[in-house]
Amino acid sequence: MDYWTLYKDVWNFHKKYSKVRTDDAYWEAVVSESNQIAKKYGNHKFAVALLSAVIAELERIYKEMMKNADTGV
């Protein structure tokens, strides 16, 4: 396992999708690209865990955006 390349790939993935959007095309791209990265590393548990953590953070931001949109903040 090349951890440093994995970290770089996950960092680039996180950076690319850090400006969370609400449209379906954004989320489809997130899922598709995360699957590609996981596959690149043979679905290694560590790679999947890193990607899952990033996706969880993107989802947290999305939910916060929706909450703020509902309250008008």
PDB file of N, CA, C and O in Angstrom:
ATOM      1  N   MET A   1       0.851  -1.181   0.000  1.00  0.00           N
ATOM      2  CA  MET A   1       0.000   0.000   0.000  1.00  0.00           C
ATOM      3  C   MET A   1       0.892   1.239   0.000  1.00  0.00           C
ATOM      4  O   MET A   1       1.743   1.409   0.873  1.00  0.00           O
ATOM      5  N   ASP A   2       0.686   2.080  -0.973  1.00  0.00           N
ATOM      6  CA  ASP A   2       1.407   3.359  -1.047  1.00  0.00           C
ATOM      7  C   ASP A   2       0.551   4.411  -0.347  1.00  0.00           C
ATOM      8  O   ASP A   2      -0.272   5.080  -0.972  1.00  0.00           O
ATOM      9  N   TYR A   3       0.762   4.543   0.963  1.00  0.00           N
ATOM     10  CA  TYR A   3      -0.065   5.433   1.778  1.00  0.00           C
ATOM     11  C   TYR A   3       0.009   6.876   1.316  1.00  0.00           C
ATOM     12  O   TYR A   3      -1.003   7.577   1.306  1.00  0.00           O
ATOM     13  N   TRP A   4       1.189   7.325   0.935  1.00  0.00           N
ATOM     14  CA  TRP A   4       1.335   8.744   0.592  1.00  0.00           C
ATOM     15  C   TRP A   4       0.581   9.082  -0.684  1.00  0.00           C
ATOM     16  O   TRP A   4      -0.005  10.160  -0.790  1.00  0.00           O
ATOM     17  N   THR A   5       0.589   8.192  -1.634  1.00  0.00           N
ATOM     18  CA  THR A   5      -0.183   8.424  -2.859  1.00  0.00           C
ATOM     19  C   THR A   5      -1.678   8.365  -2.558  1.00  0.00           C
ATOM     20  O   THR A   5      -2.463   9.141  -3.102  1.00  0.00           O
ATOM     21  N   LEU A   6      -2.060   7.439  -1.689  1.00  0.00           N
ATOM     22  CA  LEU A   6      -3.465   7.363  -1.278  1.00  0.00           C
ATOM     23  C   LEU A   6      -3.891   8.662  -0.614  1.00  0.00           C
ATOM     24  O   LEU A   6      -4.935   9.220  -0.955  1.00  0.00           O
ATOM     25  N   TYR A   7      -3.094   9.149   0.330  1.00  0.00           N
ATOM     26  CA  TYR A   7      -3.426  10.418   0.996  1.00  0.00           C
ATOM     27  C   TYR A   7      -3.554  11.549  -0.025  1.00  0.00           C
ATOM     28  O   TYR A   7      -4.466  12.371   0.060  1.00  0.00           O
ATOM     29  N   LYS A   8      -2.636  11.583  -0.984  1.00  0.00           N
ATOM     30  CA  LYS A   8      -2.678  12.625  -2.012  1.00  0.00           C
ATOM     31  C   LYS A   8      -3.957  12.511  -2.836  1.00  0.00           C
ATOM     32  O   LYS A   8      -4.613  13.517  -3.107  1.00  0.00           O
ATOM     33  N   ASP A   9      -4.312  11.297  -3.233  1.00  0.00           N
ATOM     34  CA  ASP A   9      -5.532  11.101  -4.023  1.00  0.00           C
ATOM     35  C   ASP A   9      -6.776  11.506  -3.242  1.00  0.00           C
ATOM     36  O   ASP A   9      -7.677  12.143  -3.787  1.00  0.00           O
ATOM     37  N   VAL A  10      -6.824  11.137  -1.973  1.00  0.00           N
ATOM     38  CA  VAL A  10      -7.996  11.480  -1.153  1.00  0.00           C
ATOM     39  C   VAL A  10      -8.021  12.987  -0.889  1.00  0.00           C
ATOM     40  O   VAL A  10      -9.088  13.601  -0.890  1.00  0.00           O
ATOM     41  N   TRP A  11      -6.847  13.580  -0.665  1.00  0.00           N
ATOM     42  CA  TRP A  11      -6.784  15.036  -0.469  1.00  0.00           C
ATOM     43  C   TRP A  11      -7.289  15.760  -1.710  1.00  0.00           C
ATOM     44  O   TRP A  11      -8.085  16.693  -1.597  1.00  0.00           O
ATOM     45  N   ASN A  12      -6.837  15.342  -2.899  1.00  0.00           N
ATOM     46  CA  ASN A  12      -7.294  15.971  -4.141  1.00  0.00           C
ATOM     47  C   ASN A  12      -8.792  15.788  -4.332  1.00  0.00           C
ATOM     48  O   ASN A  12      -9.474  16.701  -4.798  1.00  0.00           O
ATOM     49  N   PHE A  13      -9.310  14.619  -3.978  1.00  0.00           N
ATOM     50  CA  PHE A  13     -10.744  14.350  -4.042  1.00  0.00           C
ATOM     51  C   PHE A  13     -11.491  15.307  -3.109  1.00  0.00           C
ATOM     52  O   PHE A  13     -12.488  15.912  -3.504  1.00  0.00           O
ATOM     53  N   HIS A  14     -11.009  15.439  -1.880  1.00  0.00           N
ATOM     54  CA  HIS A  14     -11.653  16.310  -0.897  1.00  0.00           C
ATOM     55  C   HIS A  14     -11.622  17.763  -1.376  1.00  0.00           C
ATOM     56  O   HIS A  14     -12.624  18.474  -1.302  1.00  0.00           O
ATOM     57  N   LYS A  15     -10.470  18.187  -1.863  1.00  0.00           N
ATOM     58  CA  LYS A  15     -10.326  19.558  -2.353  1.00  0.00           C
ATOM     59  C   LYS A  15     -11.278  19.814  -3.524  1.00  0.00           C
ATOM     60  O   LYS A  15     -11.906  20.870  -3.596  1.00  0.00           O
ATOM     61  N   LYS A  16     -11.382  18.860  -4.430  1.00  0.00           N
ATOM     62  CA  LYS A  16     -12.223  19.009  -5.625  1.00  0.00           C
ATOM     63  C   LYS A  16     -13.693  19.183  -5.262  1.00  0.00           C
ATOM     64  O   LYS A  16     -14.408  19.950  -5.906  1.00  0.00           O
ATOM     65  N   TYR A  17     -14.141  18.474  -4.234  1.00  0.00           N
ATOM     66  CA  TYR A  17     -15.564  18.488  -3.885  1.00  0.00           C
ATOM     67  C   TYR A  17     -15.869  19.283  -2.615  1.00  0.00           C
ATOM     68  O   TYR A  17     -16.968  19.179  -2.071  1.00  0.00           O
ATOM     69  N   SER A  18     -14.904  20.074  -2.139  1.00  0.00           N
ATOM     70  CA  SER A  18     -15.087  20.785  -0.870  1.00  0.00           C
ATOM     71  C   SER A  18     -16.149  21.879  -0.933  1.00  0.00           C
ATOM     72  O   SER A  18     -16.711  22.260   0.095  1.00  0.00           O
ATOM     73  N   LYS A  19     -16.420  22.377  -2.112  1.00  0.00           N
ATOM     74  CA  LYS A  19     -17.505  23.360  -2.262  1.00  0.00           C
ATOM     75  C   LYS A  19     -18.779  22.577  -2.555  1.00  0.00           C
ATOM     76  O   LYS A  19     -19.144  22.338  -3.706  1.00  0.00           O
ATOM     77  N   VAL A  20     -19.433  22.191  -1.476  1.00  0.00           N
ATOM     78  CA  VAL A  20     -20.591  21.294  -1.564  1.00  0.00           C
ATOM     79  C   VAL A  20     -21.721  21.976  -2.324  1.00  0.00           C
ATOM     80  O   VAL A  20     -22.033  23.146  -2.105  1.00  0.00           O
ATOM     81  N   ARG A  21     -22.315  21.210  -3.215  1.00  0.00           N
ATOM     82  CA  ARG A  21     -23.470  21.676  -3.989  1.00  0.00           C
ATOM     83  C   ARG A  21     -24.658  20.765  -3.691  1.00  0.00           C
ATOM     84  O   ARG A  21     -24.505  19.675  -3.139  1.00  0.00           O
ATOM     85  N   THR A  22     -25.814  21.229  -4.060  1.00  0.00           N
ATOM     86  CA  THR A  22     -27.033  20.478  -3.742  1.00  0.00           C
ATOM     87  C   THR A  22     -27.577  19.677  -4.923  1.00  0.00           C
ATOM     88  O   THR A  22     -28.549  18.937  -4.769  1.00  0.00           O
ATOM     89  N   ASP A  23     -26.964  19.817  -6.097  1.00  0.00           N
ATOM     90  CA  ASP A  23     -27.523  19.148  -7.277  1.00  0.00           C
ATOM     91  C   ASP A  23     -27.080  17.684  -7.361  1.00  0.00           C
ATOM     92  O   ASP A  23     -26.041  17.289  -6.833  1.00  0.00           O
ATOM     93  N   ASP A  24     -27.904  16.907  -8.037  1.00  0.00           N
ATOM     94  CA  ASP A  24     -27.648  15.467  -8.175  1.00  0.00           C
ATOM     95  C   ASP A  24     -26.341  15.175  -8.908  1.00  0.00           C
ATOM     96  O   ASP A  24     -25.647  14.214  -8.574  1.00  0.00           O
ATOM     97  N   ALA A  25     -26.000  15.988  -9.895  1.00  0.00           N
ATOM     98  CA  ALA A  25     -24.779  15.754 -10.668  1.00  0.00           C
ATOM     99  C   ALA A  25     -23.545  15.814  -9.756  1.00  0.00           C
ATOM    100  O   ALA A  25     -22.608  15.034  -9.931  1.00  0.00           O
ATOM    101  N   TYR A  26     -23.542  16.724  -8.799  1.00  0.00           N
ATOM    102  CA  TYR A  26     -22.427  16.831  -7.845  1.00  0.00           C
ATOM    103  C   TYR A  26     -22.287  15.536  -7.065  1.00  0.00           C
ATOM    104  O   TYR A  26     -21.196  14.971  -6.986  1.00  0.00           O
ATOM    105  N   TRP A  27     -23.398  15.056  -6.481  1.00  0.00           N
ATOM    106  CA  TRP A  27     -23.338  13.857  -5.642  1.00  0.00           C
ATOM    107  C   TRP A  27     -23.022  12.608  -6.456  1.00  0.00           C
ATOM    108  O   TRP A  27     -22.344  11.704  -5.968  1.00  0.00           O
ATOM    109  N   GLU A  28     -23.510  12.553  -7.698  1.00  0.00           N
ATOM    110  CA  GLU A  28     -23.169  11.429  -8.563  1.00  0.00           C
ATOM    111  C   GLU A  28     -21.669  11.413  -8.854  1.00  0.00           C
ATOM    112  O   GLU A  28     -21.052  10.349  -8.893  1.00  0.00           O
ATOM    113  N   ALA A  29     -21.088  12.590  -9.057  1.00  0.00           N
ATOM    114  CA  ALA A  29     -19.646  12.688  -9.302  1.00  0.00           C
ATOM    115  C   ALA A  29     -18.859  12.282  -8.058  1.00  0.00           C
ATOM    116  O   ALA A  29     -17.840  11.600  -8.166  1.00  0.00           O
ATOM    117  N   VAL A  30     -19.324  12.697  -6.876  1.00  0.00           N
ATOM    118  CA  VAL A  30     -18.671  12.328  -5.616  1.00  0.00           C
ATOM    119  C   VAL A  30     -18.627  10.805  -5.486  1.00  0.00           C
ATOM    120  O   VAL A  30     -17.577  10.229  -5.200  1.00  0.00           O
ATOM    121  N   VAL A  31     -19.756  10.173  -5.695  1.00  0.00           N
ATOM    122  CA  VAL A  31     -19.837   8.716  -5.554  1.00  0.00           C
ATOM    123  C   VAL A  31     -18.981   8.025  -6.614  1.00  0.00           C
ATOM    124  O   VAL A  31     -18.238   7.093  -6.305  1.00  0.00           O
ATOM    125  N   SER A  32     -19.085   8.476  -7.850  1.00  0.00           N
ATOM    126  CA  SER A  32     -18.338   7.852  -8.934  1.00  0.00           C
ATOM    127  C   SER A  32     -16.835   7.957  -8.711  1.00  0.00           C
ATOM    128  O   SER A  32     -16.114   6.966  -8.828  1.00  0.00           O
ATOM    129  N   GLU A  33     -16.367   9.152  -8.392  1.00  0.00           N
ATOM    130  CA  GLU A  33     -14.924   9.325  -8.222  1.00  0.00           C
ATOM    131  C   GLU A  33     -14.402   8.606  -6.982  1.00  0.00           C
ATOM    132  O   GLU A  33     -13.298   8.062  -6.998  1.00  0.00           O
ATOM    133  N   SER A  34     -15.192   8.601  -5.907  1.00  0.00           N
ATOM    134  CA  SER A  34     -14.743   7.877  -4.707  1.00  0.00           C
ATOM    135  C   SER A  34     -14.650   6.379  -4.995  1.00  0.00           C
ATOM    136  O   SER A  34     -13.743   5.705  -4.506  1.00  0.00           O
ATOM    137  N   ASN A  35     -15.579   5.867  -5.779  1.00  0.00           N
ATOM    138  CA  ASN A  35     -15.516   4.453  -6.163  1.00  0.00           C
ATOM    139  C   ASN A  35     -14.277   4.162  -7.009  1.00  0.00           C
ATOM    140  O   ASN A  35     -13.649   3.114  -6.855  1.00  0.00           O
ATOM    141  N   GLN A  36     -13.928   5.083  -7.896  1.00  0.00           N
ATOM    142  CA  GLN A  36     -12.736   4.909  -8.730  1.00  0.00           C
ATOM    143  C   GLN A  36     -11.470   4.880  -7.869  1.00  0.00           C
ATOM    144  O   GLN A  36     -10.582   4.055  -8.087  1.00  0.00           O
ATOM    145  N   ILE A  37     -11.397   5.779  -6.899  1.00  0.00           N
ATOM    146  CA  ILE A  37     -10.218   5.816  -6.026  1.00  0.00           C
ATOM    147  C   ILE A  37     -10.141   4.542  -5.193  1.00  0.00           C
ATOM    148  O   ILE A  37      -9.072   3.944  -5.066  1.00  0.00           O
ATOM    149  N   ALA A  38     -11.261   4.129  -4.631  1.00  0.00           N
ATOM    150  CA  ALA A  38     -11.279   2.900  -3.835  1.00  0.00           C
ATOM    151  C   ALA A  38     -10.821   1.710  -4.682  1.00  0.00           C
ATOM    152  O   ALA A  38     -10.036   0.878  -4.228  1.00  0.00           O
ATOM    153  N   LYS A  39     -11.317   1.642  -5.905  1.00  0.00           N
ATOM    154  CA  LYS A  39     -10.950   0.554  -6.798  1.00  0.00           C
ATOM    155  C   LYS A  39      -9.456   0.587  -7.106  1.00  0.00           C
ATOM    156  O   LYS A  39      -8.813  -0.461  -7.173  1.00  0.00           O
ATOM    157  N   LYS A  40      -8.899   1.790  -7.294  1.00  0.00           N
ATOM    158  CA  LYS A  40      -7.466   1.941  -7.568  1.00  0.00           C
ATOM    159  C   LYS A  40      -6.626   1.288  -6.469  1.00  0.00           C
ATOM    160  O   LYS A  40      -5.543   0.767  -6.733  1.00  0.00           O
ATOM    161  N   TYR A  41      -7.137   1.322  -5.234  1.00  0.00           N
ATOM    162  CA  TYR A  41      -6.416   0.752  -4.095  1.00  0.00           C
ATOM    163  C   TYR A  41      -6.990  -0.594  -3.664  1.00  0.00           C
ATOM    164  O   TYR A  41      -6.830  -1.010  -2.517  1.00  0.00           O
ATOM    165  N   GLY A  42      -7.655  -1.267  -4.591  1.00  0.00           N
ATOM    166  CA  GLY A  42      -8.148  -2.609  -4.338  1.00  0.00           C
ATOM    167  C   GLY A  42      -9.189  -2.667  -3.230  1.00  0.00           C
ATOM    168  O   GLY A  42      -9.305  -3.673  -2.529  1.00  0.00           O
ATOM    169  N   ASN A  43      -9.945  -1.588  -3.076  1.00  0.00           N
ATOM    170  CA  ASN A  43     -10.950  -1.481  -2.015  1.00  0.00           C
ATOM    171  C   ASN A  43     -10.359  -1.798  -0.636  1.00  0.00           C
ATOM    172  O   ASN A  43     -11.027  -2.356   0.235  1.00  0.00           O
ATOM    173  N   HIS A  44      -9.091  -1.427  -0.468  1.00  0.00           N
ATOM    174  CA  HIS A  44      -8.411  -1.608   0.813  1.00  0.00           C
ATOM    175  C   HIS A  44      -9.208  -0.886   1.904  1.00  0.00           C
ATOM    176  O   HIS A  44      -9.699   0.223   1.692  1.00  0.00           O
ATOM    177  N   LYS A  45      -9.330  -1.517   3.056  1.00  0.00           N
ATOM    178  CA  LYS A  45     -10.151  -0.955   4.145  1.00  0.00           C
ATOM    179  C   LYS A  45      -9.743   0.465   4.510  1.00  0.00           C
ATOM    180  O   LYS A  45     -10.597   1.313   4.766  1.00  0.00           O
ATOM    181  N   PHE A  46      -8.440   0.726   4.534  1.00  0.00           N
ATOM    182  CA  PHE A  46      -7.973   2.058   4.905  1.00  0.00           C
ATOM    183  C   PHE A  46      -8.390   3.097   3.865  1.00  0.00           C
ATOM    184  O   PHE A  46      -8.819   4.195   4.221  1.00  0.00           O
ATOM    185  N   ALA A  47      -8.266   2.758   2.590  1.00  0.00           N
ATOM    186  CA  ALA A  47      -8.669   3.671   1.519  1.00  0.00           C
ATOM    187  C   ALA A  47     -10.160   3.964   1.606  1.00  0.00           C
ATOM    188  O   ALA A  47     -10.582   5.116   1.501  1.00  0.00           O
ATOM    189  N   VAL A  48     -10.947   2.928   1.796  1.00  0.00           N
ATOM    190  CA  VAL A  48     -12.402   3.093   1.905  1.00  0.00           C
ATOM    191  C   VAL A  48     -12.746   3.938   3.131  1.00  0.00           C
ATOM    192  O   VAL A  48     -13.649   4.772   3.072  1.00  0.00           O
ATOM    193  N   ALA A  49     -12.031   3.730   4.243  1.00  0.00           N
ATOM    194  CA  ALA A  49     -12.292   4.499   5.460  1.00  0.00           C
ATOM    195  C   ALA A  49     -11.982   5.976   5.257  1.00  0.00           C
ATOM    196  O   ALA A  49     -12.744   6.832   5.706  1.00  0.00           O
ATOM    197  N   LEU A  50     -10.872   6.288   4.586  1.00  0.00           N
ATOM    198  CA  LEU A  50     -10.543   7.688   4.325  1.00  0.00           C
ATOM    199  C   LEU A  50     -11.597   8.343   3.434  1.00  0.00           C
ATOM    200  O   LEU A  50     -12.046   9.458   3.700  1.00  0.00           O
ATOM    201  N   LEU A  51     -11.976   7.643   2.390  1.00  0.00           N
ATOM    202  CA  LEU A  51     -12.999   8.178   1.488  1.00  0.00           C
ATOM    203  C   LEU A  51     -14.331   8.345   2.202  1.00  0.00           C
ATOM    204  O   LEU A  51     -15.032   9.334   1.990  1.00  0.00           O
ATOM    205  N   SER A  52     -14.680   7.393   3.039  1.00  0.00           N
ATOM    206  CA  SER A  52     -15.935   7.476   3.800  1.00  0.00           C
ATOM    207  C   SER A  52     -15.925   8.673   4.732  1.00  0.00           C
ATOM    208  O   SER A  52     -16.947   9.339   4.903  1.00  0.00           O
ATOM    209  N   ALA A  53     -14.781   8.950   5.334  1.00  0.00           N
ATOM    210  CA  ALA A  53     -14.670  10.107   6.223  1.00  0.00           C
ATOM    211  C   ALA A  53     -14.882  11.413   5.456  1.00  0.00           C
ATOM    212  O   ALA A  53     -15.561  12.318   5.942  1.00  0.00           O
ATOM    213  N   VAL A  54     -14.308  11.507   4.276  1.00  0.00           N
ATOM    214  CA  VAL A  54     -14.483  12.715   3.464  1.00  0.00           C
ATOM    215  C   VAL A  54     -15.944  12.857   3.052  1.00  0.00           C
ATOM    216  O   VAL A  54     -16.510  13.947   3.144  1.00  0.00           O
ATOM    217  N   ILE A  55     -16.550  11.783   2.604  1.00  0.00           N
ATOM    218  CA  ILE A  55     -17.948  11.842   2.180  1.00  0.00           C
ATOM    219  C   ILE A  55     -18.844  12.197   3.357  1.00  0.00           C
ATOM    220  O   ILE A  55     -19.790  12.967   3.193  1.00  0.00           O
ATOM    221  N   ALA A  56     -18.573  11.661   4.525  1.00  0.00           N
ATOM    222  CA  ALA A  56     -19.357  12.003   5.723  1.00  0.00           C
ATOM    223  C   ALA A  56     -19.252  13.496   6.014  1.00  0.00           C
ATOM    224  O   ALA A  56     -20.236  14.126   6.403  1.00  0.00           O
ATOM    225  N   GLU A  57     -18.072  14.057   5.828  1.00  0.00           N
ATOM    226  CA  GLU A  57     -17.897  15.501   6.057  1.00  0.00           C
ATOM    227  C   GLU A  57     -18.658  16.305   5.009  1.00  0.00           C
ATOM    228  O   GLU A  57     -19.280  17.312   5.347  1.00  0.00           O
ATOM    229  N   LEU A  58     -18.622  15.890   3.761  1.00  0.00           N
ATOM    230  CA  LEU A  58     -19.388  16.572   2.718  1.00  0.00           C
ATOM    231  C   LEU A  58     -20.879  16.516   3.020  1.00  0.00           C
ATOM    232  O   LEU A  58     -21.594  17.499   2.826  1.00  0.00           O
ATOM    233  N   GLU A  59     -21.346  15.365   3.496  1.00  0.00           N
ATOM    234  CA  GLU A  59     -22.757  15.224   3.863  1.00  0.00           C
ATOM    235  C   GLU A  59     -23.108  16.102   5.058  1.00  0.00           C
ATOM    236  O   GLU A  59     -24.199  16.670   5.107  1.00  0.00           O
ATOM    237  N   ARG A  60     -22.198  16.221   6.023  1.00  0.00           N
ATOM    238  CA  ARG A  60     -22.436  17.075   7.183  1.00  0.00           C
ATOM    239  C   ARG A  60     -22.590  18.530   6.739  1.00  0.00           C
ATOM    240  O   ARG A  60     -23.479  19.241   7.208  1.00  0.00           O
ATOM    241  N   ILE A  61     -21.717  18.961   5.836  1.00  0.00           N
ATOM    242  CA  ILE A  61     -21.793  20.327   5.312  1.00  0.00           C
ATOM    243  C   ILE A  61     -23.101  20.529   4.555  1.00  0.00           C
ATOM    244  O   ILE A  61     -23.758  21.559   4.703  1.00  0.00           O
ATOM    245  N   TYR A  62     -23.473  19.547   3.749  1.00  0.00           N
ATOM    246  CA  TYR A  62     -24.731  19.616   2.995  1.00  0.00           C
ATOM    247  C   TYR A  62     -25.922  19.778   3.940  1.00  0.00           C
ATOM    248  O   TYR A  62     -26.784  20.628   3.719  1.00  0.00           O
ATOM    249  N   LYS A  63     -25.965  18.965   4.984  1.00  0.00           N
ATOM    250  CA  LYS A  63     -27.077  19.040   5.942  1.00  0.00           C
ATOM    251  C   LYS A  63     -27.106  20.393   6.639  1.00  0.00           C
ATOM    252  O   LYS A  63     -28.179  20.943   6.887  1.00  0.00           O
ATOM    253  N   GLU A  64     -25.944  20.924   6.954  1.00  0.00           N
ATOM    254  CA  GLU A  64     -25.864  22.247   7.574  1.00  0.00           C
ATOM    255  C   GLU A  64     -26.380  23.317   6.613  1.00  0.00           C
ATOM    256  O   GLU A  64     -27.081  24.244   7.022  1.00  0.00           O
ATOM    257  N   MET A  65     -26.029  23.182   5.338  1.00  0.00           N
ATOM    258  CA  MET A  65     -26.520  24.114   4.332  1.00  0.00           C
ATOM    259  C   MET A  65     -28.037  24.066   4.244  1.00  0.00           C
ATOM    260  O   MET A  65     -28.693  25.105   4.181  1.00  0.00           O
ATOM    261  N   MET A  66     -28.591  22.867   4.238  1.00  0.00           N
ATOM    262  CA  MET A  66     -30.039  22.715   4.146  1.00  0.00           C
ATOM    263  C   MET A  66     -30.731  23.267   5.394  1.00  0.00           C
ATOM    264  O   MET A  66     -31.783  23.899   5.302  1.00  0.00           O
ATOM    265  N   LYS A  67     -30.136  23.023   6.547  1.00  0.00           N
ATOM    266  CA  LYS A  67     -30.697  23.540   7.799  1.00  0.00           C
ATOM    267  C   LYS A  67     -30.713  25.060   7.777  1.00  0.00           C
ATOM    268  O   LYS A  67     -31.707  25.682   8.153  1.00  0.00           O
ATOM    269  N   ASN A  68     -29.611  25.659   7.337  1.00  0.00           N
ATOM    270  CA  ASN A  68     -29.534  27.112   7.274  1.00  0.00           C
ATOM    271  C   ASN A  68     -30.472  27.684   6.222  1.00  0.00           C
ATOM    272  O   ASN A  68     -31.008  28.779   6.396  1.00  0.00           O
ATOM    273  N   ALA A  69     -30.674  26.955   5.135  1.00  0.00           N
ATOM    274  CA  ALA A  69     -31.614  27.414   4.104  1.00  0.00           C
ATOM    275  C   ALA A  69     -33.038  27.410   4.635  1.00  0.00           C
ATOM    276  O   ALA A  69     -33.831  28.293   4.310  1.00  0.00           O
ATOM    277  N   ASP A  70     -33.363  26.405   5.460  1.00  0.00           N
ATOM    278  CA  ASP A  70     -34.698  26.312   6.035  1.00  0.00           C
ATOM    279  C   ASP A  70     -34.968  27.422   7.042  1.00  0.00           C
ATOM    280  O   ASP A  70     -36.103  27.879   7.173  1.00  0.00           O
ATOM    281  N   THR A  71     -33.931  27.858   7.754  1.00  0.00           N
ATOM    282  CA  THR A  71     -34.123  28.878   8.787  1.00  0.00           C
ATOM    283  C   THR A  71     -33.876  30.282   8.256  1.00  0.00           C
ATOM    284  O   THR A  71     -34.103  31.268   8.957  1.00  0.00           O
ATOM    285  N   GLY A  72     -33.403  30.369   6.995  1.00  0.00           N
ATOM    286  CA  GLY A  72     -33.158  31.674   6.410  1.00  0.00           C
ATOM    287  C   GLY A  72     -31.898  32.339   6.907  1.00  0.00           C
ATOM    288  O   GLY A  72     -31.737  33.552   6.771  1.00  0.00           O
ATOM    289  N   VAL A  73     -30.995  31.553   7.486  1.00  0.00           N
ATOM    290  CA  VAL A  73     -29.739  32.129   7.996  1.00  0.00           C
ATOM    291  C   VAL A  73     -28.734  32.226   6.881  1.00  0.00           C
ATOM    292  O   VAL A  73     -27.612  32.684   7.099  1.00  0.00           O
TER     293      VAL A  73
END
